Amino acid sequence: MFEQIAWLPLCGGVTAVGLVLSFLAFRRRGAAAGMRLAAWSLLPVAAYLTGALGALWTIGATAVGFVTGLVLNPMVWAGVAVAGLAAVLFVVSGFMRGRRLSTGRRKKADPERQATEQPGTGRPGAKAPVQPVANKTQPAVAPKTPKNDDDFSDIEALLKRRGIS
């Protein structure tokens, strides 16, 4: 079918119409718009003269054939539905796994976590509160009671170890 079409007049006509439109764009919207449209207008003739038009035609015809075969084939739609179901199952299982890990419901206790956990605190790596030494120039400060705020306790401990308060 590629040989049945008179490509030179078709490419020349498309280029001529594009150059007229690029001249109008040059006058209305400026030089940059006109030159950009002129560049696009010269591509059909360039494709014909380089012989790339046959390859472009083959690529286009193959893509159109693939899309029409995809759209009109019920077996393909069944495959798309199964792929969609698989994607939904992956997403839901990820949410369920993340939720299970965030609530702390693990089947086996982590031995490393148990080894670092201090008795009576319920937090890994927690240390007993340090009593400040009374300084003669500063009044004694009562020790802070540990909060039951699990969200920021690890961060607070890390900042205290680094000397940041």
Sine and cosine of phi, psi and omega as CSV:
sin_phi,cos_phi,sin_psi,cos_psi,sin_omega,cos_omega
0.00,0.00,-0.44,0.90,-0.01,-1.00
-0.87,0.49,-0.60,0.80,-0.06,-1.00
-0.97,0.22,-0.29,0.96,-0.06,-1.00
-0.98,0.20,-0.26,0.97,-0.05,-1.00
-0.99,-0.14,0.68,-0.73,0.07,-1.00
-0.99,0.15,0.99,-0.12,-0.16,-0.99
-0.97,0.24,-0.57,0.82,-0.04,-1.00
-0.89,0.46,-0.76,0.65,0.03,-1.00
-0.90,0.43,-0.58,0.81,0.01,-1.00
-0.91,0.42,-0.75,0.66,0.00,-1.00
-0.91,0.41,-0.64,0.77,0.04,-1.00
-0.90,0.44,-0.65,0.76,0.02,-1.00
-0.91,0.40,-0.69,0.73,0.03,-1.00
-0.90,0.44,-0.65,0.76,0.03,-1.00
-0.91,0.42,-0.68,0.74,0.00,-1.00
-0.89,0.46,-0.71,0.70,0.03,-1.00
-0.89,0.46,-0.66,0.75,0.02,-1.00
-0.90,0.44,-0.61,0.79,0.02,-1.00
-0.93,0.36,-0.59,0.81,0.08,-1.00
-0.90,0.44,-0.69,0.72,0.03,-1.00
-0.91,0.40,-0.56,0.83,0.03,-1.00
-0.94,0.35,-0.56,0.83,0.08,-1.00
-0.90,0.44,-0.68,0.73,0.03,-1.00
-0.91,0.41,-0.63,0.78,0.04,-1.00
-0.92,0.39,-0.58,0.82,0.05,-1.00
-0.88,0.48,-0.67,0.74,-0.02,-1.00
-0.96,0.29,-0.58,0.82,-0.09,-1.00
-1.00,0.00,-0.67,0.74,-0.14,-0.99
-0.91,-0.42,-0.03,1.00,0.08,-1.00
0.94,-0.33,0.08,-1.00,-0.10,-0.99
-0.93,0.37,-0.62,0.79,-0.06,-1.00
-0.89,0.45,-0.70,0.71,0.00,-1.00
-0.92,0.39,-0.64,0.77,0.01,-1.00
-0.90,0.43,-0.69,0.73,0.00,-1.00
-0.93,0.36,-0.59,0.81,0.02,-1.00
-0.90,0.43,-0.70,0.72,0.01,-1.00
-0.93,0.37,-0.56,0.83,0.07,-1.00
-0.91,0.43,-0.63,0.78,0.03,-1.00
-0.89,0.45,-0.70,0.72,0.05,-1.00
-0.91,0.42,-0.58,0.82,-0.04,-1.00
-0.93,0.36,-0.48,0.88,-0.03,-1.00
-0.99,0.15,-0.21,0.98,-0.05,-1.00
-0.90,0.43,-0.63,0.78,0.02,-1.00
-0.87,0.49,-0.68,0.73,0.01,-1.00
-0.92,0.38,-0.62,0.78,0.03,-1.00
-0.89,0.45,-0.64,0.77,0.03,-1.00
-0.91,0.42,-0.63,0.78,0.03,-1.00
-0.92,0.40,-0.72,0.69,-0.08,-1.00
-0.93,0.36,-0.50,0.87,0.01,-1.00
-1.00,0.05,-0.18,0.98,-0.02,-1.00
1.00,0.09,0.14,0.99,-0.02,-1.00
-0.98,0.17,-0.17,0.99,-0.05,-1.00
-0.91,0.42,-0.59,0.81,0.03,-1.00
-0.90,0.43,-0.67,0.74,0.02,-1.00
-0.92,0.40,-0.67,0.74,0.03,-1.00
-0.89,0.46,-0.63,0.78,0.03,-1.00
-0.90,0.44,-0.68,0.73,0.01,-1.00
-0.90,0.43,-0.68,0.73,0.03,-1.00
-0.89,0.45,-0.71,0.71,0.00,-1.00
-0.89,0.45,-0.70,0.71,-0.01,-1.00
-0.91,0.42,-0.62,0.79,0.03,-1.00
-0.92,0.40,-0.67,0.74,0.01,-1.00
-0.90,0.43,-0.67,0.74,0.02,-1.00
-0.91,0.42,-0.67,0.75,0.04,-1.00
-0.89,0.47,-0.64,0.77,0.03,-1.00
-0.91,0.42,-0.71,0.71,-0.03,-1.00
-0.92,0.40,-0.68,0.74,0.02,-1.00
-0.92,0.39,-0.59,0.81,0.08,-1.00
-0.92,0.39,-0.53,0.85,0.03,-1.00
-0.95,0.30,-0.68,0.73,-0.08,-1.00
-0.96,0.27,-0.60,0.80,-0.14,-0.99
-1.00,-0.09,0.04,1.00,-0.08,-1.00
-0.96,-0.27,0.90,-0.45,-0.01,-1.00
-0.92,0.39,-0.46,0.89,0.04,-1.00
-0.91,0.42,-0.61,0.79,0.04,-1.00
-0.91,0.42,-0.65,0.76,0.01,-1.00
-0.91,0.42,-0.57,0.82,0.08,-1.00
-0.90,0.44,-0.66,0.75,0.06,-1.00
-0.90,0.44,-0.63,0.77,0.04,-1.00
-0.90,0.44,-0.65,0.76,0.02,-1.00
-0.90,0.43,-0.67,0.74,0.02,-1.00
-0.91,0.41,-0.65,0.76,0.04,-1.00
-0.90,0.44,-0.63,0.78,0.05,-1.00
-0.90,0.43,-0.66,0.75,0.04,-1.00
-0.89,0.46,-0.65,0.76,0.03,-1.00
-0.89,0.45,-0.66,0.75,0.02,-1.00
-0.90,0.44,-0.67,0.74,0.03,-1.00
-0.89,0.45,-0.67,0.74,0.02,-1.00
-0.89,0.45,-0.64,0.77,0.05,-1.00
-0.88,0.47,-0.71,0.70,-0.04,-1.00
-0.91,0.42,-0.73,0.69,-0.03,-1.00
-0.90,0.44,-0.67,0.74,0.01,-1.00
-0.91,0.42,-0.56,0.83,0.06,-1.00
-0.91,0.42,-0.68,0.74,0.05,-1.00
-0.90,0.43,-0.67,0.74,-0.01,-1.00
-0.91,0.42,-0.65,0.76,0.00,-1.00
-0.92,0.39,-0.69,0.72,0.02,-1.00
-0.90,0.44,-0.61,0.79,0.01,-1.00
-0.93,0.36,-0.63,0.77,0.01,-1.00
-0.91,0.41,-0.66,0.75,-0.01,-1.00
-0.95,0.33,-0.56,0.83,-0.03,-1.00
-0.96,0.27,-0.46,0.89,0.03,-1.00
-1.00,0.08,-0.13,0.99,0.08,-1.00
0.99,0.10,0.24,0.97,0.01,-1.00
-1.00,0.07,1.00,0.05,0.04,-1.00
-0.95,-0.30,0.53,-0.85,-0.04,-1.00
-0.95,0.32,-0.65,0.76,0.01,-1.00
-0.89,-0.45,0.64,-0.77,0.04,-1.00
-0.96,0.29,0.58,-0.81,-0.01,-1.00
-0.98,0.21,0.91,-0.41,-0.06,-1.00
-0.90,0.44,-0.53,0.85,0.01,-1.00
-0.92,0.39,-0.61,0.79,0.01,-1.00
-0.93,0.37,-0.64,0.77,0.00,-1.00
-0.92,0.39,-0.54,0.84,-0.03,-1.00
-0.94,0.35,-0.54,0.84,-0.05,-1.00
-1.00,-0.03,-0.16,0.99,-0.07,-1.00
-0.97,0.23,0.75,-0.66,0.03,-1.00
-0.99,0.11,0.64,-0.77,-0.01,-1.00
-0.92,0.38,0.67,-0.74,0.08,-1.00
1.00,0.02,-0.24,0.97,-0.04,-1.00
-0.99,-0.13,-0.54,0.84,-0.01,-1.00
0.98,0.21,0.07,1.00,0.00,-1.00
-0.85,-0.52,0.64,-0.77,0.02,-1.00
-0.94,0.33,0.70,-0.71,0.09,-1.00
0.94,0.33,0.22,0.98,-0.03,-1.00
-0.97,0.24,0.61,-0.79,0.01,-1.00
-0.92,-0.40,0.38,-0.93,0.04,-1.00
-0.92,0.39,0.58,-0.82,-0.01,-1.00
-0.89,0.46,0.68,-0.74,-0.04,-1.00
-1.00,0.07,0.76,-0.65,0.05,-1.00
-0.99,0.15,0.82,-0.58,0.01,-1.00
-0.95,0.31,0.58,-0.81,0.02,-1.00
-0.98,0.18,0.76,-0.65,-0.02,-1.00
-0.93,0.37,0.81,-0.59,0.02,-1.00
-0.98,-0.22,0.59,-0.81,-0.06,-1.00
-0.94,0.35,-0.44,0.90,0.00,-1.00
-1.00,0.06,-0.36,0.93,-0.01,-1.00
-0.88,-0.48,0.62,-0.79,0.05,-1.00
-0.94,0.33,0.45,-0.89,0.00,-1.00
-0.92,0.38,0.68,-0.73,-0.01,-1.00
-0.97,-0.26,0.70,-0.71,0.02,-1.00
-0.93,0.37,0.64,-0.77,0.00,-1.00
-0.91,0.42,0.59,-0.81,0.01,-1.00
-0.97,0.26,0.65,-0.76,0.06,-1.00
-0.99,0.15,0.66,-0.75,-0.01,-1.00
-0.92,0.40,0.69,-0.72,0.02,-1.00
-1.00,0.07,0.39,-0.92,0.06,-1.00
-1.00,-0.08,0.56,0.83,-0.03,-1.00
-1.00,-0.08,1.00,-0.07,-0.07,-1.00
-0.94,0.34,-0.37,0.93,-0.07,-1.00
-0.93,0.36,-0.63,0.78,-0.11,-0.99
-0.92,-0.40,0.00,1.00,-0.06,-1.00
-0.90,0.43,-0.64,0.77,0.01,-1.00
-0.92,0.39,-0.63,0.78,-0.01,-1.00
-0.93,0.37,-0.68,0.73,0.02,-1.00
-0.88,0.47,-0.66,0.75,0.01,-1.00
-0.90,0.44,-0.65,0.76,0.03,-1.00
-0.90,0.43,-0.68,0.73,0.01,-1.00
-0.91,0.41,-0.63,0.78,0.01,-1.00
-0.91,0.41,-0.62,0.78,0.03,-1.00
-0.90,0.43,-0.53,0.85,0.00,-1.00
-1.00,0.09,-0.11,0.99,0.01,-1.00
1.00,0.09,0.30,0.95,0.00,-1.00
-0.97,-0.26,0.79,-0.61,0.01,-1.00
-0.85,-0.52,0.00,0.00,0.00,0.00
